[in-house]
């Protein structure tokens, strides 16, 4: 998993700017399948609740999400 992509996913979800899965993948310059793998990774390994809002066509956090990326 590329931490830069995970950071971008987090930022776009927080900003409410993901769009559909296809649009989201395009913004990240990855395939929709890779996006799916990243989301599954974040859900299972990072315990992040990520949902897709069909009405708004965007991904959202199902609960408060505070990811911390530290560069020391």
N, CA and C atoms as an extended XYZ file, in Angstrom:
216
Properties=species:S:1:pos:R:3:atomname:S:1:resname:S:1:resid:I:1 pbc="F F F"
N         0.832       -1.177        0.000 N   UNK     1
C         0.000        0.000        0.000 CA  UNK     1
C         0.883        1.251        0.000 C   UNK     1
N         0.507        2.187       -0.812 N   UNK     2
C         1.237        3.446       -0.923 CA  UNK     2
C         0.620        4.464        0.047 C   UNK     2
N         1.401        4.889        1.009 N   UNK     3
C         0.898        5.818        2.031 CA  UNK     3
C         0.443        7.144        1.423 C   UNK     3
N         1.067        7.563        0.340 N   UNK     4
C         0.682        8.821       -0.317 CA  UNK     4
C        -0.750        8.705       -0.836 C   UNK     4
N        -1.096        7.571       -1.420 N   UNK     5
C        -2.455        7.372       -1.929 CA  UNK     5
C        -3.442        7.330       -0.774 C   UNK     5
N        -3.077        6.683        0.326 N   UNK     6
C        -3.956        6.641        1.496 CA  UNK     6
C        -4.196        8.062        2.019 C   UNK     6
N        -3.165        8.874        2.037 N   UNK     7
C        -3.308       10.267        2.471 CA  UNK     7
C        -4.238       11.040        1.528 C   UNK     7
N        -4.098       10.817        0.229 N   UNK     8
C        -4.957       11.490       -0.747 CA  UNK     8
C        -6.405       11.042       -0.602 C   UNK     8
N        -6.609        9.750       -0.389 N   UNK     9
C        -7.958        9.222       -0.171 CA  UNK     9
C        -8.579        9.924        1.032 C   UNK     9
N        -7.838        9.987        2.111 N   UNK    10
C        -8.322       10.622        3.336 CA  UNK    10
C        -8.694       12.087        3.083 C   UNK    10
N        -7.835       12.817        2.416 N   UNK    11
C        -8.082       14.237        2.155 CA  UNK    11
C        -9.317       14.441        1.281 C   UNK    11
N        -9.475       13.629        0.249 N   UNK    12
C       -10.616       13.779       -0.650 CA  UNK    12
C       -11.927       13.393        0.029 C   UNK    12
N       -11.901       12.348        0.863 N   UNK    13
C       -13.113       11.980        1.598 CA  UNK    13
C       -13.483       13.103        2.562 C   UNK    13
N       -12.514       13.622        3.292 N   UNK    14
C       -12.795       14.714        4.240 CA  UNK    14
C       -13.369       15.936        3.530 C   UNK    14
N       -12.879       16.209        2.339 N   UNK    15
C       -13.334       17.378        1.581 CA  UNK    15
C       -14.647       17.121        0.850 C   UNK    15
N       -15.100       15.865        0.840 N   UNK    16
C       -16.336       15.525        0.132 CA  UNK    16
C       -16.208       15.647       -1.365 C   UNK    16
N       -15.006       15.359       -1.877 N   UNK    17
C       -14.723       15.550       -3.294 CA  UNK    17
C       -14.289       14.277       -4.001 C   UNK    17
N       -14.859       13.130       -3.610 N   UNK    18
C       -14.426       11.877       -4.234 CA  UNK    18
C       -15.135       11.616       -5.546 C   UNK    18
N       -16.430       11.900       -5.605 N   UNK    19
C       -17.213       11.549       -6.778 CA  UNK    19
C       -17.475       10.054       -6.794 C   UNK    19
N       -17.848        9.551       -7.947 N   UNK    20
C       -18.126        8.124       -8.105 CA  UNK    20
C       -16.820        7.341       -7.962 C   UNK    20
N       -16.915        6.016       -7.795 N   UNK    21
C       -15.673        5.234       -7.714 CA  UNK    21
C       -14.751        5.464       -8.919 C   UNK    21
N       -15.320        5.537      -10.104 N   UNK    22
C       -14.500        5.760      -11.311 CA  UNK    22
C       -13.826        7.127      -11.254 C   UNK    22
N       -14.586        8.166      -10.886 N   UNK    23
C       -14.025        9.518      -10.793 CA  UNK    23
C       -12.959        9.589       -9.703 C   UNK    23
N       -13.225        8.931       -8.584 N   UNK    24
C       -12.288        8.916       -7.460 CA  UNK    24
C       -10.975        8.273       -7.895 C   UNK    24
N       -11.064        7.138       -8.556 N   UNK    25
C        -9.864        6.440       -9.033 CA  UNK    25
C        -9.086        7.315      -10.013 C   UNK    25
N        -9.799        8.002      -10.890 N   UNK    26
C        -9.139        8.884      -11.853 CA  UNK    26
C        -8.397       10.017      -11.143 C   UNK    26
N        -9.000       10.579      -10.102 N   UNK    27
C        -8.344       11.652       -9.346 CA  UNK    27
C        -7.048       11.155       -8.701 C   UNK    27
N        -7.045        9.888       -8.306 N   UNK    28
C        -5.875        9.302       -7.653 CA  UNK    28
C        -4.882        8.705       -8.651 C   UNK    28
N        -5.290        8.672       -9.918 N   UNK    29
C        -4.481        8.085      -10.999 CA  UNK    29
C        -4.185        6.611      -10.736 C   UNK    29
N        -5.239        5.895      -10.287 N   UNK    30
C        -5.166        4.453      -10.094 CA  UNK    30
C        -6.416        3.844      -10.716 C   UNK    30
N        -6.450        2.522      -10.824 N   UNK    31
C        -7.614        1.854      -11.390 CA  UNK    31
C        -8.728        1.758      -10.338 C   UNK    31
N        -9.977        1.628      -10.778 N   UNK    32
C       -11.068        1.430       -9.821 CA  UNK    32
C       -10.838        0.187       -8.940 C   UNK    32
N       -10.246       -0.842       -9.492 N   UNK    33
C        -9.956       -2.039       -8.706 CA  UNK    33
C        -8.943       -1.740       -7.606 C   UNK    33
N        -7.905       -0.969       -7.936 N   UNK    34
C        -6.913       -0.588       -6.921 CA  UNK    34
C        -7.556        0.262       -5.839 C   UNK    34
N        -8.447        1.169       -6.238 N   UNK    35
C        -9.165        1.983       -5.259 CA  UNK    35
C        -9.922        1.088       -4.289 C   UNK    35
N       -10.595        0.084       -4.835 N   UNK    36
C       -11.334       -0.856       -3.994 CA  UNK    36
C       -10.397       -1.517       -2.983 C   UNK    36
N        -9.224       -1.955       -3.422 N   UNK    37
C        -8.256       -2.589       -2.518 CA  UNK    37
C        -7.808       -1.629       -1.421 C   UNK    37
N        -7.582       -0.367       -1.768 N   UNK    38
C        -7.176        0.629       -0.766 CA  UNK    38
C        -8.284        0.842        0.263 C   UNK    38
N        -9.520        0.927       -0.208 N   UNK    39
C       -10.631        1.141        0.715 CA  UNK    39
C       -10.801       -0.069        1.636 C   UNK    39
N       -10.692       -1.268        1.090 N   UNK    40
C       -10.779       -2.476        1.916 CA  UNK    40
C        -9.645       -2.496        2.934 C   UNK    40
N        -8.444       -2.126        2.512 N   UNK    41
C        -7.301       -2.067        3.427 CA  UNK    41
C        -7.571       -1.089        4.564 C   UNK    41
N        -8.057        0.097        4.216 N   UNK    42
C        -8.328        1.104        5.239 CA  UNK    42
C        -9.415        0.630        6.205 C   UNK    42
N       -10.416       -0.062        5.685 N   UNK    43
C       -11.496       -0.567        6.533 CA  UNK    43
C       -11.013       -1.683        7.461 C   UNK    43
N       -10.248       -2.621        6.916 N   UNK    44
C        -9.879       -3.802        7.696 CA  UNK    44
C        -8.625       -3.621        8.543 C   UNK    44
N        -7.630       -2.944        8.034 N   UNK    45
C        -6.356       -2.810        8.750 CA  UNK    45
C        -6.237       -1.522        9.559 C   UNK    45
N        -6.959       -0.486        9.135 N   UNK    46
C        -6.871        0.798        9.824 CA  UNK    46
C        -8.143        1.103       10.615 C   UNK    46
N        -9.119        0.206       10.542 N   UNK    47
C       -10.394        0.343       11.261 CA  UNK    47
C       -11.118        1.653       10.965 C   UNK    47
N       -11.124        2.040        9.701 N   UNK    48
C       -11.798        3.257        9.258 CA  UNK    48
C       -13.152        2.867        8.665 C   UNK    48
N       -14.195        3.595        9.033 N   UNK    49
C       -15.532        3.334        8.491 CA  UNK    49
C       -15.724        4.226        7.264 C   UNK    49
N       -15.671        3.609        6.092 N   UNK    50
C       -15.863        4.341        4.837 CA  UNK    50
C       -17.126        3.808        4.179 C   UNK    50
N       -18.017        4.720        3.833 N   UNK    51
C       -19.279        4.369        3.190 CA  UNK    51
C       -19.396        5.105        1.867 C   UNK    51
N       -20.231        4.570        0.976 N   UNK    52
C       -20.499        5.273       -0.278 CA  UNK    52
C       -21.924        5.789       -0.232 C   UNK    52
N       -22.096        7.087       -0.383 N   UNK    53
C       -23.407        7.728       -0.406 CA  UNK    53
C       -23.884        7.764       -1.859 C   UNK    53
N       -24.805        6.870       -2.203 N   UNK    54
C       -25.282        6.780       -3.593 CA  UNK    54
C       -26.006        8.051       -4.042 C   UNK    54
N       -26.736        8.655       -3.129 N   UNK    55
C       -27.492        9.865       -3.474 CA  UNK    55
C       -26.545       11.010       -3.836 C   UNK    55
N       -25.523       11.203       -3.040 N   UNK    56
C       -24.564       12.284       -3.264 CA  UNK    56
C       -23.418       11.875       -4.192 C   UNK    56
N       -23.324       10.579       -4.484 N   UNK    57
C       -22.252       10.019       -5.311 CA  UNK    57
C       -20.874       10.412       -4.788 C   UNK    57
N       -20.646       10.092       -3.526 N   UNK    58
C       -19.357       10.379       -2.919 CA  UNK    58
C       -19.117        9.422       -1.760 C   UNK    58
N       -17.861        9.212       -1.441 N   UNK    59
C       -17.507        8.421       -0.263 CA  UNK    59
C       -17.526        9.339        0.951 C   UNK    59
N       -17.929        8.775        2.080 N   UNK    60
C       -17.973        9.522        3.333 CA  UNK    60
C       -17.443        8.638        4.451 C   UNK    60
N       -17.037        9.269        5.529 N   UNK    61
C       -16.686        8.521        6.727 CA  UNK    61
C       -17.958        8.271        7.514 C   UNK    61
N       -18.138        7.034        7.975 N   UNK    62
C       -19.317        6.661        8.736 CA  UNK    62
C       -19.236        7.089       10.190 C   UNK    62
N       -18.052        7.426       10.628 N   UNK    63
C       -17.832        7.947       11.971 CA  UNK    63
C       -16.636        8.887       11.882 C   UNK    63
N       -16.428        9.628       12.941 N   UNK    64
C       -15.310       10.584       12.940 CA  UNK    64
C       -14.000        9.852       12.628 C   UNK    64
N       -13.223       10.427       11.752 N   UNK    65
C       -11.971        9.787       11.350 CA  UNK    65
C       -10.839       10.792       11.473 C   UNK    65
N        -9.913       10.465       12.353 N   UNK    66
C        -8.731       11.311       12.534 CA  UNK    66
C        -7.497       10.457       12.285 C   UNK    66
N        -7.054       10.464       11.054 N   UNK    67
C        -5.818        9.761       10.724 CA  UNK    67
C        -4.670       10.727       10.910 C   UNK    67
N        -3.580       10.239       11.446 N   UNK    68
C        -2.420       11.077       11.714 CA  UNK    68
C        -1.240       10.528       10.929 C   UNK    68
N        -0.706       11.339       10.056 N   UNK    69
C         0.455       10.957        9.268 CA  UNK    69
C         1.621       11.805        9.747 C   UNK    69
N         2.590       11.180       10.377 N   UNK    70
C         3.695       11.891       10.998 CA  UNK    70
C         4.959       11.703       10.163 C   UNK    70
N         5.645       12.790        9.945 N   UNK    71
C         6.912       12.768        9.226 CA  UNK    71
C         7.981       13.259       10.182 C   UNK    71
N         8.735       12.315       10.738 N   UNK    72
C         9.779       12.697       11.706 CA  UNK    72
C        11.155       12.533       11.104 C   UNK    72
